[in-house]
Amino acid sequence: MTVTLEHTLIVMPALNEEASVADVVREVKAKLPGVSCLVVDDGSSDSTAAVAQAAGAAVLRLPLNLGVGGAMRAGFKYALDNGYECVVQVDSDGQHNPESVPLLLEQLGEADIVLGARFAGEGDYRVRGPRRWAMVVLSTVLSRICRTPLTDTTSGFKATGPRALRLFAVHYPAEYLGDTIESLVIAARAGCVIRQVPVSMRARVGGTPSHNPFKAAAYLGRAILALLFALSRPPILLPERKGAPA
């Protein structure tokens, strides 16, 4: 499958990102000519939706804060309803470099999901302490489940192809860490092929980080619980990649 930007939707979940989202939208449009950009305003209390729309993005406003998982499920449904073949999740805080999007899309010819991995040889992004321990454990277990080496299973920078798009529009999890850990388990058990490519991360332009050092230990426990919860659910079956549509 050859993936083009014209058939790709960039989905940006955003919660109170008025300081950065407009610049990210403009950068996406400048560096990825022909691509469409959807900002899912996840119940923001600031002007995120207005500045994103003014920058040229389509905006989907959620009345309540559903978290990244709920925002992305809405984005997947929007993509499916509007005829897009692929979705690339890009953070609205400026950490993801749009120049890496074509690298992810290239791999969709042989995969259903492609992760932009922060710990695969590119850049100098570092995580320490309990959160790093959790990532190591998750990567080890999920590499076995997904049958491919994965070093960054909690990355929010990822490309989703047609089969996984149909799956996620209905079954994308909204629970804490479900958008990363559980989504990979669901996809792998459904027969999706998962790969990763090395990418570099940048510093946040604005907004508030989703984690801080005081929550690192709690993150470790929650990550393990999220994995156990994902493994406890029955698998969702899809046809072979070249078979009939789901």
C-alpha positions in Angstrom: 0.0 0.0 0.0 1.3 3.4 -1.0 0.3 6.1 1.5 -0.1 9.7 0.4 -0.5 12.8 2.4 -3.8 13.6 0.7 -5.3 10.5 2.2 -3.8 11.1 5.6 -5.4 12.9 8.5 -3.3 14.4 11.2 -5.2 14.2 14.5 -4.1 16.4 17.4 -5.8 15.9 20.8 -5.6 19.1 22.7 -6.5 20.2 26.3 -5.8 23.8 27.1 -3.1 24.2 24.5 -3.9 27.7 23.3 -0.2 28.7 23.7 1.1 26.1 21.2 -1.6 24.5 19.1 -1.8 27.3 16.4 2.0 27.1 15.8 1.8 23.3 15.6 -1.0 23.4 13.0 0.8 26.0 10.9 4.0 23.9 11.0 2.1 20.7 10.0 0.6 22.5 7.1 3.9 24.0 6.0 6.0 20.9 6.2 3.3 18.4 5.0 1.7 20.0 1.9 -1.7 18.4 1.1 -2.3 16.9 4.5 -5.5 17.5 6.5 -5.3 18.5 10.2 -8.0 17.8 12.8 -7.7 19.3 16.3 -9.8 17.5 18.9 -10.5 20.0 21.6 -10.9 17.7 24.6 -13.0 19.9 26.8 -10.6 22.9 27.0 -11.4 25.9 29.2 -9.2 28.2 27.2 -9.3 29.3 23.5 -7.7 26.2 22.1 -10.5 25.6 19.6 -10.6 29.1 18.3 -6.9 29.5 17.8 -6.6 26.1 16.1 -9.4 26.9 13.7 -7.9 30.3 12.9 -4.6 28.5 12.1 -6.4 26.4 9.5 -7.3 23.2 11.3 -10.6 21.5 11.3 -11.8 21.4 14.9 -13.9 18.8 16.7 -15.0 20.1 20.2 -15.8 17.6 22.9 -18.2 18.8 25.6 -16.3 17.0 28.3 -12.7 16.0 28.9 -12.4 12.4 27.8 -8.6 12.1 27.9 -6.3 11.3 25.0 -8.0 7.9 24.3 -11.5 9.4 24.0 -10.2 12.3 21.9 -8.4 9.9 19.5 -11.4 7.6 19.2 -13.4 10.7 18.1 -10.6 11.5 15.6 -10.5 8.0 14.2 -14.3 8.1 13.7 -14.0 11.5 12.0 -11.3 10.1 9.7 -13.4 7.0 8.8 -16.5 9.0 8.2 -14.7 11.5 5.9 -12.8 9.0 3.7 -9.3 9.1 5.1 -7.1 6.0 4.8 -4.6 6.8 7.5 -4.3 8.8 10.7 -1.2 10.2 12.3 -1.4 11.3 16.0 0.6 14.4 16.7 0.8 16.2 20.0 -0.5 19.7 20.1 2.3 20.9 22.4 5.0 21.0 19.8 7.1 18.0 20.9 6.5 15.9 17.7 8.4 17.0 14.6 6.1 16.9 11.5 9.1 16.2 9.3 9.1 12.7 10.7 5.5 11.9 9.6 6.6 10.6 6.1 9.0 8.2 7.8 6.0 6.7 9.7 3.8 6.6 6.6 6.5 4.8 4.6 6.3 1.9 7.0 2.5 1.6 6.6 3.1 -0.3 3.4 4.1 -3.3 5.5 2.5 -2.5 8.8 -0.9 -1.4 10.3 0.6 0.7 13.1 3.9 2.5 13.2 5.3 4.1 16.4 7.6 7.0 16.5 10.1 5.7 19.0 12.0 8.1 21.3 14.5 5.5 22.5 15.6 3.9 19.2 18.8 5.8 18.4 17.5 9.3 17.5 17.7 12.5 19.6 18.6 12.8 23.3 15.2 12.3 25.0 15.6 10.8 28.4 13.3 9.4 31.1 14.6 8.3 34.6 13.3 6.7 37.7 10.2 4.6 38.1 8.7 5.9 34.9 11.7 4.6 33.0 11.5 1.3 34.8 7.8 1.0 33.7 8.7 1.8 30.1 11.4 -1.0 30.1 8.9 -3.5 31.5 6.2 -2.5 29.1 8.6 -2.6 26.1 9.8 -6.1 27.0 6.3 -7.5 27.5 4.7 -5.7 24.5 7.5 -6.7 22.2 6.6 -10.3 22.8 2.9 -9.7 22.4 3.4 -7.6 19.2 6.1 -10.0 17.9 8.5 -7.2 17.1 11.1 -5.2 19.0 9.6 -2.1 20.6 11.5 0.4 22.7 8.8 3.1 23.2 5.4 1.6 23.7 4.0 4.8 25.4 4.8 7.0 22.4 1.9 9.3 21.3 3.5 9.9 17.9 2.1 7.1 15.7 0.6 6.3 12.3 -2.4 4.1 11.9 -3.3 2.4 8.6 -6.7 1.4 7.2 -7.2 -1.9 9.1 -6.2 -0.5 12.4 -8.2 2.7 11.7 -11.4 0.6 11.3 -10.6 -1.2 14.5 -9.8 1.9 16.5 -12.8 3.9 15.4 -14.9 1.4 17.4 -12.6 -0.2 20.0 -10.0 2.5 20.9 -9.7 2.4 24.7 -10.3 5.6 26.6 -8.9 4.5 30.0 -5.7 5.8 31.6 -2.8 4.7 29.4 -5.3 2.8 27.2 -4.4 4.9 24.2 -0.8 3.5 24.3 -0.6 0.2 26.2 -4.0 -1.3 25.7 -4.4 -0.1 22.1 -1.2 -2.0 21.2 -2.5 -5.2 22.9 -5.9 -4.8 21.1 -4.2 -4.3 17.7 -1.7 -7.1 18.1 -4.4 -9.6 19.2 -6.5 -8.5 16.2 -3.7 -9.5 13.9 -2.4 -6.0 13.1 1.3 -5.6 12.2 3.1 -3.1 14.4 6.5 -1.5 13.7 8.5 1.4 15.0 10.9 4.0 13.5 13.3 6.2 15.5 12.3 9.9 15.9 13.6 12.9 17.9 11.4 14.8 20.4 11.4 18.5 21.1 10.7 20.5 24.2 7.1 21.6 24.8 6.1 24.9 23.4 3.5 25.5 26.1 0.8 23.9 28.3 1.4 21.7 31.2 3.2 18.3 31.2 0.9 15.3 31.7 3.3 13.9 34.3 5.7 15.3 36.9 8.4 13.7 39.2 6.0 13.3 42.1 3.7 11.1 40.0 6.5 8.9 38.7 6.1 6.1 41.2 2.3 6.0 40.7 2.9 5.8 37.0 4.8 2.6 37.4 1.9 0.9 39.2 -0.7 2.2 36.9 1.2 1.2 33.8 1.5 -2.4 35.1 -2.2 -2.4 36.0 -3.1 -1.1 32.5 -1.2 -3.9 30.9 -2.8 -6.6 33.1 -6.2 -5.1 32.3 -5.5 -5.1 28.6 -4.4 -8.7 28.7 -7.6 -9.7 30.6 -9.9 -8.6 27.9 -11.0 -11.0 25.1 -9.3 -10.4 21.7 -11.1 -8.6 18.9 -10.8 -10.4 15.6 -10.3 -8.8 12.2 -9.8 -10.3 8.7 -6.4 -10.8 7.1 -4.8 -7.6 5.9 -5.7 -8.3 2.2 -9.1 -9.8 3.0 -12.6 -8.4 3.1 -13.1 -5.2 5.0 -14.1 -5.3 8.6 
